[in-house]
Amino acid sequence: MTVRPHLRRPEILDAQLAQCVRGSNGFTRGAVAALRWLTAGGPGPLTGALATTLDAQSIDHELAMAQVFMSGPASTGREYAQGVEHALHWAESTTSGPPVSAEDGPTQGRGRSRRRK
């Protein structure tokens, strides 16, 4: 059974995507990739998997891959993975603060949040 994700309204996702595009660091590039994936489809931002339908399982796979990058050795991909993770959590309304990096704006709400089971 396919479980459809509960995402913020498309116009809200589009507005945040437009805001994130202005950033130039790894975090905002990851957030942009995640938001584009949610709004336009295509390969997952971290897994590269092409889902036929965007469902909760596809998002969970991307979040799991983000955790792999973030728990591994320090690398340039870590900030990108953090941006992907935060954007996906924000899009699902599991965190309140929109995806912005410390360089680009306030970090309110950028903590870990509880995932649905």
Backbone as CSV, one residue per row, in Angstrom:
resi,resn,N_x,N_y,N_z,CA_x,CA_y,CA_z,C_x,C_y,C_z
1,MET,0.837,-1.178,0.000,0.000,0.000,0.000,0.884,1.243,0.000
2,THR,0.581,2.171,-0.860,1.330,3.417,-0.968,0.760,4.443,-0.004
3,VAL,1.636,5.009,0.816,1.227,6.056,1.756,1.690,7.394,1.191
4,ARG,0.731,8.233,0.881,1.068,9.550,0.346,1.559,10.442,1.476
5,PRO,2.634,11.184,1.222,3.134,12.082,2.266,2.209,13.280,2.442
6,HIS,2.168,13.782,3.644,1.423,15.012,3.921,2.432,16.149,3.840
7,LEU,2.361,16.902,2.753,3.311,17.990,2.528,2.615,19.334,2.631
8,ARG,3.425,20.358,2.869,2.909,21.729,2.843,2.334,21.999,1.443
9,ARG,1.494,22.986,1.347,0.850,23.317,0.071,1.902,23.647,-0.996
10,PRO,1.618,23.289,-2.257,2.585,23.521,-3.342,3.078,24.960,-3.447
11,GLU,2.200,25.933,-3.240,2.641,27.332,-3.357,3.616,27.709,-2.245
12,ILE,3.497,27.078,-1.087,4.432,27.320,0.015,5.782,26.682,-0.305
13,LEU,5.748,25.468,-0.837,6.999,24.798,-1.239,7.706,25.615,-2.322
14,ASP,6.943,26.105,-3.306,7.530,26.909,-4.382,8.150,28.194,-3.855
15,ALA,7.482,28.848,-2.915,8.009,30.093,-2.344,9.301,29.832,-1.577
16,GLN,9.351,28.737,-0.835,10.575,28.422,-0.096,11.695,28.037,-1.048
17,LEU,11.364,27.327,-2.106,12.361,26.987,-3.122,12.962,28.250,-3.708
18,ALA,12.132,29.228,-4.032,12.628,30.503,-4.568,13.555,31.189,-3.573
19,GLN,13.248,31.092,-2.290,14.102,31.686,-1.252,15.438,30.945,-1.160
20,CYS,15.395,29.631,-1.200,16.615,28.826,-1.050,17.557,28.973,-2.242
21,VAL,17.012,29.189,-3.425,17.846,29.318,-4.623,18.847,30.453,-4.477
22,ARG,18.540,31.422,-3.637,19.433,32.571,-3.430,20.688,32.204,-2.651
23,GLY,20.657,31.101,-1.937,21.813,30.674,-1.140,22.876,30.047,-2.019
24,SER,24.085,29.983,-1.482,25.184,29.475,-2.311,26.068,28.466,-1.581
25,ASN,25.577,27.923,-0.473,26.413,26.961,0.240,25.814,25.559,0.103
26,GLY,26.495,24.573,0.655,26.050,23.192,0.549,24.669,22.957,1.133
27,PHE,24.391,23.582,2.276,23.101,23.403,2.925,21.973,23.862,2.004
28,THR,22.078,25.078,1.461,21.000,25.581,0.610,20.920,24.814,-0.702
29,ARG,22.051,24.342,-1.237,21.996,23.515,-2.447,21.247,22.217,-2.170
30,GLY,21.457,21.623,-0.994,20.718,20.419,-0.616,19.240,20.696,-0.439
31,ALA,18.917,21.817,0.188,17.510,22.194,0.380,16.835,22.416,-0.967
32,VAL,17.521,23.082,-1.884,16.981,23.323,-3.224,16.721,21.987,-3.924
33,ALA,17.683,21.085,-3.861,17.519,19.781,-4.523,16.318,19.024,-3.961
34,ALA,16.152,19.057,-2.642,15.033,18.353,-2.016,13.704,18.982,-2.397
35,LEU,13.623,20.303,-2.356,12.374,20.979,-2.693,12.027,20.818,-4.168
36,ARG,13.024,20.853,-5.034,12.761,20.612,-6.465,12.250,19.193,-6.674
37,TRP,12.844,18.243,-5.961,12.408,16.856,-6.071,10.952,16.712,-5.642
38,LEU,10.588,17.384,-4.560,9.212,17.304,-4.075,8.227,17.974,-5.028
39,THR,8.636,19.052,-5.676,7.715,19.804,-6.513,7.724,19.370,-7.975
40,ALA,8.856,18.881,-8.470,8.964,18.560,-9.899,9.238,17.084,-10.177
41,GLY,9.618,16.331,-9.148,9.945,14.923,-9.359,11.373,14.753,-9.840
42,GLY,11.647,13.611,-10.407,12.997,13.311,-10.877,13.720,12.421,-9.887
43,PRO,15.021,12.269,-10.064,15.794,11.411,-9.153,15.909,12.031,-7.758
44,GLY,15.922,11.178,-6.748,16.063,11.643,-5.371,17.353,12.422,-5.194
45,PRO,17.360,13.440,-4.354,18.534,14.304,-4.200,19.764,13.593,-3.633
46,LEU,19.587,12.522,-2.888,20.731,11.791,-2.333,20.833,10.369,-2.873
47,THR,19.705,9.702,-3.037,19.738,8.310,-3.500,19.859,8.218,-5.006
48,GLY,19.362,9.234,-5.701,19.334,9.177,-7.156,18.234,8.270,-7.682
49,ALA,17.444,7.699,-6.771,16.367,6.793,-7.173,15.238,7.575,-7.816
50,LEU,14.734,7.041,-8.902,13.625,7.668,-9.606,12.349,6.958,-9.189
51,ALA,11.573,7.620,-8.360,10.320,7.040,-7.872,9.222,7.299,-8.896
52,THR,8.400,6.278,-9.146,7.283,6.468,-10.067,6.228,7.380,-9.451
53,THR,6.071,7.300,-8.143,5.202,8.228,-7.418,5.944,8.660,-6.166
54,LEU,5.762,9.894,-5.812,6.379,10.398,-4.592,5.517,9.947,-3.416
55,ASP,6.076,9.098,-2.584,5.323,8.601,-1.437,6.178,8.718,-0.184
56,ALA,5.578,8.378,0.946,6.277,8.490,2.228,7.534,7.626,2.248
57,GLN,7.479,6.468,1.621,8.643,5.574,1.606,9.811,6.207,0.847
58,SER,9.526,6.889,-0.264,10.584,7.566,-1.025,11.254,8.646,-0.175
59,ILE,10.440,9.404,0.537,10.985,10.443,1.417,11.800,9.811,2.533
60,ASP,11.301,8.730,3.108,12.043,8.034,4.166,13.398,7.538,3.673
61,HIS,13.471,7.067,2.421,14.747,6.608,1.859,15.737,7.770,1.750
62,GLU,15.255,8.920,1.312,16.138,10.090,1.221,16.608,10.525,2.606
63,LEU,15.700,10.505,3.581,16.079,10.876,4.951,17.093,9.895,5.531
64,ALA,16.922,8.620,5.248,17.882,7.615,5.728,19.258,7.844,5.102
65,MET,19.285,8.175,3.818,20.561,8.441,3.159,21.202,9.708,3.728
66,ALA,20.392,10.697,4.055,20.932,11.911,4.676,21.618,11.557,5.989
67,GLN,21.014,10.679,6.769,21.613,10.259,8.038,22.950,9.560,7.814
68,VAL,23.049,8.767,6.761,24.316,8.090,6.439,25.403,9.129,6.187
69,PHE,25.100,10.124,5.364,26.085,11.174,5.065,26.458,11.960,6.315
70,MET,25.460,12.281,7.137,25.724,13.126,8.300,26.430,12.375,9.425
71,SER,26.299,11.066,9.471,26.960,10.318,10.543,28.324,9.791,10.124
72,GLY,28.663,9.943,8.869,29.958,9.492,8.382,31.042,10.519,8.642
73,PRO,32.209,10.278,8.068,33.312,11.223,8.247,32.967,12.587,7.639
74,ALA,33.572,13.604,8.202,33.325,14.964,7.712,33.628,15.033,6.219
75,SER,32.706,15.628,5.483,32.897,15.780,4.048,32.069,16.964,3.569
76,THR,32.323,17.360,2.330,31.555,18.461,1.774,30.098,18.051,1.564
77,GLY,29.811,16.768,1.451,28.446,16.294,1.266,27.599,16.373,2.522
78,ARG,28.227,16.575,3.663,27.483,16.618,4.925,26.517,17.810,4.959
79,GLU,26.977,18.991,4.582,26.095,20.167,4.582,24.946,19.985,3.599
80,TYR,25.235,19.423,2.432,24.206,19.156,1.430,23.160,18.217,2.017
81,ALA,23.606,17.150,2.662,22.689,16.184,3.284,21.864,16.847,4.380
82,GLN,22.469,17.746,5.156,21.718,18.470,6.184,20.628,19.326,5.556
83,GLY,20.938,19.952,4.433,19.942,20.754,3.727,18.795,19.902,3.203
84,VAL,19.130,18.738,2.649,18.101,17.813,2.172,17.222,17.388,3.342
85,GLU,17.859,16.959,4.424,17.099,16.479,5.579,16.172,17.569,6.120
86,HIS,16.705,18.749,6.307,15.884,19.804,6.894,14.728,20.189,5.967
87,ALA,15.001,20.295,4.670,13.941,20.666,3.728,12.828,19.618,3.707
88,LEU,13.195,18.344,3.763,12.176,17.288,3.758,11.355,17.316,5.042
89,HIS,12.019,17.488,6.179,11.276,17.584,7.446,10.358,18.803,7.443
90,TRP,10.857,19.922,6.946,10.040,21.135,6.904,8.850,20.939,5.962
91,ALA,9.098,20.352,4.799,8.022,20.140,3.830,6.929,19.240,4.401
92,GLU,7.317,18.299,5.257,6.350,17.408,5.895,5.748,18.011,7.163
93,SER,6.155,19.208,7.507,5.701,19.918,8.714,6.130,19.220,10.000
94,THR,7.237,18.486,9.968,7.743,17.880,11.196,8.752,18.778,11.884
95,THR,9.092,19.890,11.251,9.865,20.952,11.875,9.264,22.269,11.390
96,SER,9.293,23.281,12.232,8.604,24.517,11.885,9.460,25.504,11.103
97,GLY,10.761,25.503,11.346,11.623,26.480,10.692,11.937,26.086,9.271
98,PRO,11.806,27.022,8.328,12.128,26.708,6.937,13.619,26.437,6.773
99,PRO,13.990,25.759,5.698,15.393,25.418,5.491,16.233,26.624,5.082
100,VAL,16.944,27.180,6.042,17.919,28.237,5.786,19.183,27.881,6.542
101,SER,20.314,28.192,5.956,21.572,27.890,6.630,21.927,29.009,7.592
102,ALA,22.889,28.757,8.439,23.337,29.765,9.398,23.838,31.010,8.668
103,GLU,24.433,30.822,7.490,24.939,31.955,6.711,23.811,32.774,6.096
104,ASP,22.701,32.097,5.772,21.632,32.746,5.026,20.522,33.309,5.883
105,GLY,20.465,32.954,7.156,19.390,33.478,7.971,19.308,32.783,9.307
106,PRO,18.228,33.016,10.022,18.072,32.446,11.363,17.974,30.924,11.312
107,THR,18.365,30.294,12.398,18.353,28.839,12.449,17.241,28.320,13.334
108,GLN,16.300,29.150,13.677,15.200,28.720,14.525,14.492,27.533,13.891
109,GLY,14.275,26.485,14.684,13.577,25.320,14.203,14.448,24.317,13.492
110,ARG,15.770,24.539,13.432,16.646,23.634,12.708,17.176,22.536,13.604
111,GLY,16.374,22.009,14.442,16.816,20.891,15.261,16.241,19.609,14.729
112,ARG,16.667,18.523,15.291,16.083,17.242,14.917,14.649,17.219,15.364
113,SER,13.864,16.587,14.604,12.444,16.481,14.947,12.037,15.016,14.920
114,ARG,10.897,14.765,15.497,10.422,13.390,15.541,9.811,13.017,14.209
115,ARG,10.145,11.830,13.729,9.575,11.304,12.494,8.350,10.505,12.820
116,ARG,7.456,10.473,11.860,6.294,9.611,12.003,6.722,8.165,11.877
117,LYS,5.983,7.292,12.438,6.278,5.851,12.348,5.420,5.218,11.295
